[in-house]
């Protein structure tokens, strides 16, 4: 929203596709969204705002967020694990 004179009148609705099932609406002048402990993968963060009158805008913004796979779960890590276990078994 581009209203800088009365930002307390603006509400935002946001959703992280792939995580949230429904829209969350900011209340009390809070204009933040916080997500923790997300699994690796691709998500789409969507946000929309109201005007001063409280009418929801059809103008929605999206951003695609990609969280990479941790190195210990990557394909090359599993090859290393197999080789390491094979060498330990071979040693004994």
N, C-alpha and C positions, 0 to 999 in steps of 0.2 A: 504494500500500500504506500502511496506517495503522499500521505497526509502527515506533515510534520508539525502542524499547529495543535492538533488534538490527538496525539497517538494513543491516549488512553481509551478513546472511543473505538479503536480498531481491534477486531478479534481476528485471529488466524485459526484455520483448520489445517491440520497436517496428518499425513499418513505415510508410513514406510511400507510400500508394497513388498510382500514376501515376509513381513513380520507382523504388522498390524492387521486386524480384521475390519476395523472401522476407523472413521475419522476421529481425531482428538482435537478439541477446541481449547485454545488458550483462554484463561480467565484472569481477572484481576491485574491487568497490565503486564502480565508475563508474556514475553514474546520469544520463548525458547523451547526447543525440543531436545531431549536427551535420550540417547539409546546406549545401553551398555550390554556387554556379553553377547554381541551378535555373532552368529556362526559365519563361517566364510561362505562367500557366494556373491550374487549380484542383487542389489536392491534398488528400488526407485523411490526417492523421497519426493512427495507431492505436497504442495502448500497452496492455499488460497486465502483471501482476506475479504473483510467486509468494508463497506464505505462508512462514512459518518452516521448514516441512517440505520446501519445494521443490516443492509442488504448484501447478500453474498455475491461476489463477483464471479463471472464465468471464466475470467482470466486466471488460469491455473499455471503454476510453474513446476517443473520437474527437474530433478538432477539424478543421474545414475551413479550409484556408489558400488564399487567393486572391492570386496575384502578378499585378499589373496589367501590361498591355502597355506597353512603353516608348514614350514620346511619339514617337520617331523612326520607329516602326513602326505607328503608329495611322493610321486611314483619312484623317484630316485632314492628316497629314504628307505622305501620298502625293499628295493634291490640291495641296498647296503645292509639292511637287517638280515636278509636271506643269506647273503654272503658271510656275514659275521657269524650267524648261527651255524652255517655249514662248516666254517673254519674251526669253530669251537668243537663241534661234533667230530670233525676229522682229527683234531688234536688229541682228543680223548680216545 
